[in-house]
Amino acid sequence: MNQPEHQLRQRIASLENQPDAEEELASALNDLADLLAARGHCGEEVLALYRRALELFEVNGGSDQPDVANVLNNLASSHYERGEYSEAENLSGRAVVIMDGLFAQPELVADTDADTLAACQRIRRHALSQLALTRRAQGRYAEAESILARALALMEEHFGPDSQELAITLNDLGMLYKYWGRYDQAEPAYRRAHDILERLYGPDDPVLAGIFYNLGGLDHARGRYAEAEPLCRRALALQERVLADGHPQLAVTHGTLAAILDGQGRYDEAEALYRRALKVHVARHGTEHPEVALLLNNLGAIAEARGHQAEAEALYLRALDIRERCLGPDHPLTATCLNNLGMLYPAIGKGRNAEALFRRALDILEKTAGPEHPHTLICREHWETSRFAGGA
């Protein structure tokens, strides 16, 4: 236990015994949960701390105040990290309603000082971004875009075109467009966010790690693996300056770097990084989590590339099972597993099953990602090829 954590726990113990200190206690509980969450924790202790802080704020100040919305945002983020997207969506949706209600009161806004208004706008941005994030994670891209467009307009209006708040929202929008397959819209959003943050912090500040990571991820999605690798490695170097070994964000970056190396045929390097990331995510979340499914799916692709078809099938099926239970049977990432199995099956004597897998994957992608998404186009080609091969 480091000094800041020790001091917070001591303060909480002291406030527990003080009458009329409920709001101070709520703040200390929220701060401790924030500290643990920043280290990559999202377990029951973190959830319990946030829930108790939320209860104290609601009892002592009412349920329609910024402190409540702030804790709802934090609790939503923890549920998101756990892969519990519906719960995260409900919590962030409540936070949006609270903040919209406060800003809908002109007299209240007029009587509030500038610093407090800025803090409230940041809580509002966090709520909107978190809500959009949960919609994106569920494959509801158009809904997420509408929410982020609103957040972007609010941040530019209040903080200006060169603010960190706007850069964060632009980065969120870039991530949405990347997942949506709208790469030509993702890049300018990332580039504008990068330029803002570089002007504010300089070219080598760790705050830029997320932008470099996302630009590398975009190049990976486009198949530009040689361009993606240095961007991802730069992100990793910046993250390693501020995050402890074993932090889940490092595991995510290791997984992405592995995918980039995988794309270049560097399977040994990629597999080592995949397994390193998998160990971290399983220790943090257990085996039932979308990040675990992603890594199992990618390890399956390496096994397939090496000609180890039985191992590949087992890994793809495990990934599919997790995604169907965690994300649902109609999620775009579920379709990815179905597509991968369909590609594998002709090589292991199960080609007659491939068409049905491609058809199911295609139905999912057309409904969620749209008919022109790159993954949809690839899946449609696979389905049509399988129909021809099957004599249809």
Secondary structure by P-SEA (a helix, b strand, c coil): ccaaaaaaaaaaaaacccccaaaaaaaaaaaaaaaaaaaccccaaaaaaaaaaaaaaaaccccccaaaaaaaaaaaaaaaaacaaaaaaaaaaaaaaaaaaaaacaaaaaaccaaaaaaaaaaaaaaaaaaaaaaaaacaaaaaaaaaaaaaaaaaaccccccaaaaaaaaaaaaaaaaacaaaaaaaaaaaaaaaaaaacccccccaaaaaaaaaaaaaaacaaaaaaaaaaaaaaaaaaccccccaaaaaaaaaaaaaaaaacaaaaaaaaaaaaaaaaaaccccccaaaaaaaaaaaaaaaaacaaaaaaaaaaaaaaaaaaacccccaaaaaaaaaaaaaccccccccaaaaaaaaaaaaaaaccccccaaaaaaaaaaaaaaaaacc
